[in-house]
Amino acid sequence: MSSFNDIFETCNWDDTKASIYAKTSADVERALAADKRTLEDFKALVSPAAAPYLEQMAQISQRLTLKRFGKVLQMYVPLYLSNECSNICTYCGFSYDNKVKRKTLSPMEIMQEVAVIKEMGYEHVLLVTGEDNVNVHVDYFKKVLELIRPHFAHISMEVQPMDLEDYQQLTPYGLNTVLVYQETYHKEDYKKHHPKGKKSNFKYRVETPDRLGQAGIHKMGLGVLIGLEDWRTDCFFTAMHLNYLEKKYWQTKYSLSFPRLRPFSGGLEPKVEMNDRELVQLICAYRLFNEEVELSISTRESANFRNNIIRLGITSISAGSKTNPGGYAVEPESLEQFEISDERSPAEIAKIIAQQGYEAVWKDWDSCLT
């Protein structure tokens, strides 16, 4: 069966980048005026030529988001299960070559974490691990899902890419959503940042969303790690990937995230800096390109930035996040995957959302209705 990789292999990174940077104000104005925007329009909207049009983009983005999603923001929280990892990644605190104490939560410890998360009010949890098939494998995930399923309305997962059969085994246990970030679509730089481990296989990773679509997953999340390569080009390929997936796996829902490279212990400096104004441009460009996709913002971003982005296209937001296994109750001082920026509590974030005339939604659907 064909995959996105077959299409991607026909593309040239340098040519694509040059095409984006060659866009003019006329291209931007044409994209803004279009009823339905193409990938070429997306190039224009993320190009430097679009910078003077940011206010207009923001107004359209707000209108489209209100039309499709209303004045609500879905609240979610990550639950880190393990920092075990068999990959070397230059930007991650969990990297195999980072000599730190490793931990995988036991069933009792997981329930201690769940108890704190439930006290915060959460019904949507994102399970996160390092990428390690020895300690955190399919059977471990089955046990975790079986354990926590009665306590949450929606369970998402961000773990190592798996085979089709693995995803097919997990969906009956209550897995709703899988997030798999390509990190970068620049093949040479991808190899540089992932020199060891299963993650070094670019083709296997880029084909993961195809396997998720074949498994009939309810929703999948895409994105790149902004800072590894030219963000405009990387995000164009993300949009291209999304476009392909929506056409081929039309029954699946989709979400996008925009993680900017954050510090960790001995961390990597970003190759390419993206300022706040450029991140707003990207968020609005995605919304103008796709009215249906969910857009998520995490605690990587500052409190001030998150306050001001609520009305511009975001549909889900995290709060009170801990990025280390046991961070909520078991081992609060253990190694974080990355440093968070917005440390406000879920209640504080919900209050900010309400002050802007929006509603924080903790539970957007119920399994008894499916």
TORBA-797554 format. One line per field, with one value per residue (C-alpha): x, y, z; residue in three letters. Coordinates in nm, 4 decimals, decimal comma. Example, Ala and Ser with C-alpha at 12.3 -4.5 7.8 and 13.67 -1.06 7.14 Angstrom:
east	c(1,2300  1,3670)
north	c(-0,4500  -0,1060)
up	c(0,7800  0,7140)
type	c(ALA  SER)
END
This chain:
east	c(0,0000  0,1267  0,2150  0,2928  0,6602  0,6040  0,4829  0,7420  1,0260  0,9278  0,9841  1,3059  1,3653  1,5746  1,3336  1,0386  1,2160  1,3061  0,9452  0,8217  1,0729  0,9924  0,6259  0,5187  0,2572  0,0378  0,0534  -0,0432  -0,3361  -0,4556  -0,4426  -0,6313  -0,9060  -0,9522  -1,2587  -1,0613  -0,6858  -0,4336  -0,0869  0,0533  -0,1598  -0,0189  0,3327  0,2372  0,0786  0,3923  0,6319  0,8133  0,5899  0,2886  0,4328  0,2652  -0,0717  -0,0703  -0,3628  -0,5798  -0,4756  -0,5589  -0,9068  -0,9859  -0,8409  -1,0590  -1,3707  -1,3077  -1,2337  -1,5509  -1,7555  -1,6269  -1,5398  -1,7261  -1,5920  -1,4500  -1,1028  -1,0428  -0,8274  -0,5755  -0,2793  0,0215  0,0923  0,4528  0,4788  0,8485  1,1733  1,3303  1,4556  1,6680  1,7184  1,9828  1,8120  2,0221  1,7378  1,5718  1,6328  1,5352  1,8047  1,9803  2,3203  2,1969  2,3158  2,0225  1,8107  1,5518  1,2028  0,8904  0,5798  0,4213  0,0420  0,0276  0,2352  0,0203  -0,2907  -0,1221  -0,0606  -0,4161  -0,5570  -0,3786  -0,4760  -0,8402  -0,8328  -0,7314  -1,0513  -0,9071  -1,0999  -0,8536  -0,5104  -0,2097  0,0141  0,3817  0,6926  1,0403  1,0827  1,1799  1,0399  1,1933  1,0389  0,7428  0,5962  0,2515  0,1695  0,2665  0,0412  -0,2473  -0,2162  -0,1969  -0,5002  -0,7002  -0,6046  -0,6906  -0,9740  -1,2490  -1,1138  -1,0939  -1,3282  -1,0461  -0,7041  -0,4285  -0,0816  0,2572  0,5025  0,7289  0,5858  0,4523  0,3471  -0,0054  -0,0848  0,0184  -0,2233  -0,4971  -0,4389  -0,4532  -0,7682  -1,0056  -0,8463  -0,9707  -0,6949  -0,8600  -0,5750  -0,2102  0,0377  0,3450  0,5706  0,8094  1,0483  1,1784  1,1107  1,4684  1,6104  1,9782  1,9181  1,6778  1,9616  2,1979  1,9589  1,8695  2,1968  2,1030  1,7961  1,4807  1,3911  1,6809  1,4654  1,3105  1,0880  0,9352  0,8528  0,7079  0,4840  0,3459  0,0358  -0,0451  -0,0397  -0,2621  -0,5076  -0,5136  -0,5776  -0,8818  -0,7548  -1,0113  -0,7691  -0,4026  -0,1739  0,1039  0,3780  0,7484  0,9909  1,0345  1,3995  1,5663  1,5352  1,3726  1,0282  0,8462  0,9612  0,9095  0,5574  0,4762  0,5550  0,3379  0,0507  0,1211  0,1166  -0,2124  -0,3653  -0,2706  -0,4002  -0,7372  -0,8046  -0,6944  -0,8180  -1,1185  -1,2890  -1,0033  -0,9838  -0,6595  -0,4747  -0,1588  0,0885  0,3702  0,6351  0,9271  1,2584  1,2864  1,5935  1,6722  1,9712  2,2710  2,0304  2,0566  2,0389  1,7817  1,9303  1,6508  1,4781  1,1054  0,9738  0,6243  0,4941  0,6068  0,4369  0,1129  0,1591  0,2004  -0,1053  -0,3196  -0,1789  -0,2800  -0,6303  -0,6749  -0,5530  -0,7725  -1,0914  -1,1425  -0,8053  -0,7647  -0,4784  -0,3086  -0,0775  0,1214  0,2921  0,6154  0,4920  0,4928  0,1908  0,1650  0,1772  -0,0863  -0,3144  -0,3040  -0,3369  -0,6652  -0,8865  -0,6756  -0,7357  -0,6308  -0,8787  -0,6954  -0,4568  -0,2670  -0,2109  -0,0358  0,1810  0,4688  0,7113  0,8730  0,7482  0,5907  0,5967  0,2504  0,2793  0,5491  0,8822  0,8316  1,2072  1,2889  1,4334  1,2012  1,1914  1,2002  1,1385  0,7865  0,7289  0,3716  0,3510  -0,0001  -0,2551  -0,5459  -0,7864  -0,5907  -0,5904  -0,9644  -1,0187  -0,8156  -1,0157  -1,3443  -1,2273  -1,1885  -1,5454  -1,4550  -1,5291  -1,2776  -1,4083  -1,2833  -1,4894  -1,5947  -1,7555  -1,8657  -1,7983  -2,1573  -2,2749  -2,0600)
north	c(0,0000  0,3478  0,5907  0,9573  0,8724  0,7867  1,1430  1,2983  1,1301  1,3262  1,6564  1,8518  2,0417  2,3203  2,3787  2,3882  2,6340  2,8577  2,8513  2,9681  3,2511  3,3634  3,4343  3,7964  4,0243  3,9501  3,5779  3,6543  3,8734  3,6037  3,3469  3,5768  3,6331  3,2642  3,0725  2,7470  2,7642  2,5334  2,4210  2,6979  2,9429  2,7971  2,8648  3,2286  3,2526  3,1231  3,3204  3,6360  3,8250  3,7544  3,9295  4,2687  4,0918  3,9354  4,1384  4,0388  3,6742  3,6835  3,8230  3,5536  3,2843  3,3954  3,4000  3,0535  2,9050  3,0493  2,9154  2,5596  2,5272  2,8053  2,9736  2,6650  2,5320  2,1673  2,1161  1,8305  1,7257  1,4986  1,1999  1,0873  0,7139  0,6560  0,8280  0,5065  0,5566  0,3589  0,6497  0,9176  1,2504  1,5663  1,7804  1,5574  1,5122  1,1447  1,0701  0,7344  0,9021  1,1364  0,9573  1,0154  0,8034  0,6128  0,5350  0,3599  0,4006  0,0960  0,0478  0,1851  0,4904  0,5522  0,5625  0,8093  1,0351  0,9830  1,0866  1,4248  1,4788  1,4042  1,6543  1,9165  1,8399  1,6654  1,4176  1,4220  1,2735  1,2401  0,9415  1,0093  0,7915  0,7799  0,5485  0,2108  -0,1232  -0,3171  -0,1427  0,0370  -0,1976  -0,2921  -0,5165  -0,2366  0,0057  -0,2427  -0,2660  0,1124  0,1720  -0,0936  0,0653  0,4268  0,3871  0,4076  0,7440  0,9449  1,0301  1,0678  0,9008  1,0151  0,8700  1,0076  0,7172  0,5398  0,4718  0,1180  -0,1386  -0,1518  -0,4650  -0,2881  -0,0001  -0,2463  -0,4198  -0,0959  0,0681  -0,1802  -0,0802  0,2781  0,4512  0,7468  0,9579  0,9105  1,1964  1,1336  1,4261  1,3954  1,6348  1,7518  1,6580  1,7502  1,4005  1,4887  1,6890  1,4230  1,1710  1,4156  1,4631  1,0911  0,9008  0,5900  0,3822  0,2885  0,6563  0,6998  0,5272  0,8304  0,6243  0,4208  0,7364  0,9311  0,6345  0,6072  0,8208  0,5849  0,2926  0,4883  0,5582  0,1912  0,1008  0,3312  0,5541  0,8150  1,1098  1,1629  1,4560  1,5871  1,8447  1,9229  2,0420  2,4057  2,5042  2,2010  2,3360  2,6159  2,6315  2,7548  2,4596  2,2038  2,3315  2,3281  1,9563  1,9130  2,0806  1,8609  1,5523  1,6610  1,7239  1,3746  1,2068  1,3844  1,2699  0,9092  0,8519  1,0799  0,9205  1,0201  1,3570  1,5548  1,7949  2,0008  2,1220  2,3770  2,2816  2,5238  2,3783  2,4240  2,3767  2,0512  1,9295  1,9912  2,0833  2,1830  2,5441  2,5978  2,6114  2,8445  3,0887  3,1552  3,4643  3,4999  3,6992  3,4249  3,1594  3,3578  3,3741  2,9971  2,9271  3,1582  3,0101  2,6593  2,7788  2,9591  2,6479  2,4049  2,5024  2,1551  2,0740  2,1110  2,3353  2,2736  2,4884  2,3497  2,4868  2,5187  2,8705  3,1661  3,2743  3,6038  3,4391  3,1806  3,4512  3,6342  3,3338  3,2009  3,3868  3,3376  2,9754  2,7483  2,4740  2,2836  2,3847  2,2135  2,3486  2,2413  2,0057  1,7961  1,6501  1,3876  1,0421  1,0740  1,4536  1,5078  1,2886  1,0193  1,1875  1,5613  1,6262  1,3649  1,4672  1,6615  1,5940  1,9704  2,2857  2,4235  2,7979  2,8539  2,7107  2,8336  2,5871  2,4499  2,6598  2,9757  2,8960  2,8221  3,1608  3,3378  3,1562  3,2641  3,6251  3,6269  3,5072  3,1478  2,8230  2,5650  2,2198  1,9307  1,6580  1,6910  1,3498  1,0411  0,6789  0,5872  0,7968  0,6152)
up	c(0,0000  -0,0879  0,1900  0,2384  0,2038  -0,1631  -0,2224  0,0040  -0,1850  -0,4961  -0,3124  -0,2774  0,0472  -0,1039  -0,3919  -0,1534  0,0766  -0,2165  -0,3347  0,0075  0,0329  -0,3235  -0,2392  -0,2824  -0,1292  -0,4337  -0,3488  0,0106  -0,0931  -0,3324  -0,0497  0,1881  -0,0691  -0,1537  -0,0360  -0,0113  0,0244  -0,1410  -0,0359  -0,2542  -0,0570  0,2643  0,1360  0,0911  0,4368  0,6148  0,3948  0,5081  0,2632  0,4889  0,7954  0,7213  0,6879  1,0345  1,1689  0,8733  0,9100  1,2813  1,2164  0,9583  1,1847  1,4754  1,2563  1,1108  1,4530  1,6036  1,3129  1,3552  1,7260  1,9068  2,2195  2,3892  2,4675  2,5444  2,8560  2,8612  3,0727  3,0072  3,2296  3,1912  3,2509  3,1825  3,0895  2,9605  2,6049  2,3598  2,1179  2,1093  2,0367  2,0550  2,1929  2,4537  2,8242  2,7961  2,5341  2,5851  2,6250  2,8982  3,2125  3,4438  3,6736  3,4730  3,5975  3,4722  3,6845  3,8468  3,8550  4,2116  4,1167  3,8087  4,0247  4,2615  3,9612  3,8361  4,1735  4,1557  3,7912  3,8699  4,1565  3,9001  3,7118  3,4063  3,1926  2,9010  2,9653  2,7346  2,8161  2,7403  2,7558  2,6152  2,3180  2,4593  2,3426  2,6328  2,9347  2,7771  2,5188  2,3922  2,6887  2,9303  2,7445  2,7558  3,1339  3,1707  2,9477  3,1292  3,4616  3,3826  3,1321  3,3970  3,5131  3,1886  2,9031  2,6506  2,6468  2,4125  2,3720  2,2675  2,2725  2,0244  1,6758  1,6560  1,3984  1,2597  1,4614  1,7832  1,7263  1,6385  1,9732  2,1745  2,0373  2,2098  2,5421  2,5102  2,3131  2,1360  2,0005  1,9035  1,8661  1,6533  1,5684  1,2767  1,4589  1,1173  0,7562  0,6614  0,6095  0,6560  0,9715  1,0976  1,0843  1,2557  1,5484  1,5728  1,5254  1,7268  1,7970  1,6110  1,5790  1,3354  1,0717  0,8973  0,6682  0,9516  1,1451  0,8534  0,7678  1,1235  1,0509  0,7625  1,0044  1,2440  0,9642  0,8681  1,2331  1,2388  1,5200  1,6281  1,6087  1,5333  1,6091  1,3849  1,4197  1,4040  1,6691  1,5750  1,5934  1,4366  1,0811  0,8810  1,0422  0,7313  0,5223  0,7982  0,8622  0,4913  0,4847  0,7943  0,6073  0,3060  0,5284  0,6865  0,3445  0,2302  0,5473  0,5455  0,1926  0,2495  0,6072  0,6030  0,9041  1,1356  1,3138  1,3193  1,5460  1,5088  1,7702  1,7469  2,0033  2,0032  2,1163  2,4939  2,7183  2,8988  3,0985  2,8690  2,5916  2,2289  2,1157  1,8379  1,4874  1,3818  1,6166  1,5847  1,7613  1,9066  1,6110  1,3732  1,5848  1,5658  1,1880  1,1718  1,3867  1,1738  0,8514  0,9592  1,0485  0,7167  0,5360  0,7294  0,9145  1,0671  1,2222  1,5985  1,7097  2,0435  2,2578  2,5509  2,8602  2,6599  2,5794  2,8174  3,0204  2,8347  2,4936  2,5875  2,7243  2,3926  2,1622  2,3040  2,0589  1,7472  1,6541  1,9399  2,0332  2,3094  2,5860  2,8681  3,2181  3,5367  3,3312  3,4615  3,2071  3,4287  3,5342  3,8775  3,8583  4,0079  4,3177  4,3119  4,2281  4,1750  4,1477  3,8818  3,5437  3,3141  2,9403  2,8867  3,0892  3,0886  3,0738  3,1917  3,5441  3,6313  3,7655  3,5596  3,7692  3,6875  3,3162  3,3227  3,4859  3,2147  2,9475  3,1111  3,1369  2,7593  2,7091  2,6390  2,8218  2,9410  2,8475  3,0585  2,8928  2,5294  2,4820  2,6737  2,5863  2,6762  2,3798  2,1228)
type	c(MET  SER  SER  PHE  ASN  ASP  ILE  PHE  GLU  THR  CYS  ASN  TRP  ASP  ASP  THR  LYS  ALA  SER  ILE  TYR  ALA  LYS  THR  SER  ALA  ASP  VAL  GLU  ARG  ALA  LEU  ALA  ALA  ASP  LYS  ARG  THR  LEU  GLU  ASP  PHE  LYS  ALA  LEU  VAL  SER  PRO  ALA  ALA  ALA  PRO  TYR  LEU  GLU  GLN  MET  ALA  GLN  ILE  SER  GLN  ARG  LEU  THR  LEU  LYS  ARG  PHE  GLY  LYS  VAL  LEU  GLN  MET  TYR  VAL  PRO  LEU  TYR  LEU  SER  ASN  GLU  CYS  SER  ASN  ILE  CYS  THR  TYR  CYS  GLY  PHE  SER  TYR  ASP  ASN  LYS  VAL  LYS  ARG  LYS  THR  LEU  SER  PRO  MET  GLU  ILE  MET  GLN  GLU  VAL  ALA  VAL  ILE  LYS  GLU  MET  GLY  TYR  GLU  HIS  VAL  LEU  LEU  VAL  THR  GLY  GLU  ASP  ASN  VAL  ASN  VAL  HIS  VAL  ASP  TYR  PHE  LYS  LYS  VAL  LEU  GLU  LEU  ILE  ARG  PRO  HIS  PHE  ALA  HIS  ILE  SER  MET  GLU  VAL  GLN  PRO  MET  ASP  LEU  GLU  ASP  TYR  GLN  GLN  LEU  THR  PRO  TYR  GLY  LEU  ASN  THR  VAL  LEU  VAL  TYR  GLN  GLU  THR  TYR  HIS  LYS  GLU  ASP  TYR  LYS  LYS  HIS  HIS  PRO  LYS  GLY  LYS  LYS  SER  ASN  PHE  LYS  TYR  ARG  VAL  GLU  THR  PRO  ASP  ARG  LEU  GLY  GLN  ALA  GLY  ILE  HIS  LYS  MET  GLY  LEU  GLY  VAL  LEU  ILE  GLY  LEU  GLU  ASP  TRP  ARG  THR  ASP  CYS  PHE  PHE  THR  ALA  MET  HIS  LEU  ASN  TYR  LEU  GLU  LYS  LYS  TYR  TRP  GLN  THR  LYS  TYR  SER  LEU  SER  PHE  PRO  ARG  LEU  ARG  PRO  PHE  SER  GLY  GLY  LEU  GLU  PRO  LYS  VAL  GLU  MET  ASN  ASP  ARG  GLU  LEU  VAL  GLN  LEU  ILE  CYS  ALA  TYR  ARG  LEU  PHE  ASN  GLU  GLU  VAL  GLU  LEU  SER  ILE  SER  THR  ARG  GLU  SER  ALA  ASN  PHE  ARG  ASN  ASN  ILE  ILE  ARG  LEU  GLY  ILE  THR  SER  ILE  SER  ALA  GLY  SER  LYS  THR  ASN  PRO  GLY  GLY  TYR  ALA  VAL  GLU  PRO  GLU  SER  LEU  GLU  GLN  PHE  GLU  ILE  SER  ASP  GLU  ARG  SER  PRO  ALA  GLU  ILE  ALA  LYS  ILE  ILE  ALA  GLN  GLN  GLY  TYR  GLU  ALA  VAL  TRP  LYS  ASP  TRP  ASP  SER  CYS  LEU  THR)
END
